[in-house]
């Protein structure tokens, strides 16, 4: 398991709050601390060479230049979610970031038992065109609600700071676009 570069400032002194990024074919036992409706959702573009930048909605300069083609220099805005969970491997609170496919799997499981009622094996594999695919496999045992202590651990994550990491003003976005065009 690796922690995505640049997010170390979101960890507390014990490592809690770091972003969980699984290596291909890696599996981790996790317990979600939130149901899907409680998870933070963000909409963002990807710019080659600049990374992810939040979509500014109406009037967003990136929306005007974005493409849905594979490998496009600027992608259309897509929704991502941030889920707070306990990594059972090391008992650390982490943030998992995912797209709509895994979110749909989470929604399906939550309709049956609730995500916070059971542990899951979260597995990353590689799909078509190098896209990440995540499998969510319930660890079969009797459902057990989160303990009060586990519920309190969600406070260990500075989620508001994670959400702001890709925010840019339209002027900052224009400067990035001009810099890209100049190089």
ZICORRA-V766865 format. One line per field, one symbol per residue. ss: DSSP state (H for helix, E for strand, L for the rest). psi: psi as a letter, one per 30 degrees, with the letter a starting at -180 (. if undefined). burial: + if it has 24 or more other C-alpha atoms within 12 Angstrom, else -. Layout:
BEGIN
ss=???
psi=???
burial=???
END
This chain:
BEGIN
ss=LEELLLLHHHLLLLLLLEEEELLLLLEEEEEELLLHHHLEEEEEEEELLLEEEELLLLLLHHHHHLELLLLLLEELLEEEEEEEEEELLLLEEEEEEELHHHHHHHHHHHHHLLHHHLLEEEEEEELHHHLEEEEEEELLLLLLLLLHHHHHHHHHLLHHHHHHLLLLLHHHHHHHHHHHHHL
psi=klkkkfgfffkafffkflkjjklkgkkkkljkgkleffkkklkllkkkffakkkkgbkgkfeeffllgkkgkfkllklklljkklkjfeghkklkkklaeeeeeeeeeeffefkegflllkjkklkakggkkkkkjjkjjlkkklkleeeefffffkieeeeeffgkkleeeeeeeeeeeef.
burial=------+--++---++++++++----++++++++++--+++++++++----+++++---++++--+-------++++++++++++++----++++++++--++-++--++---+++++++++++-------+++++++-------+---+--++-++++--++--+++----+--++------
END
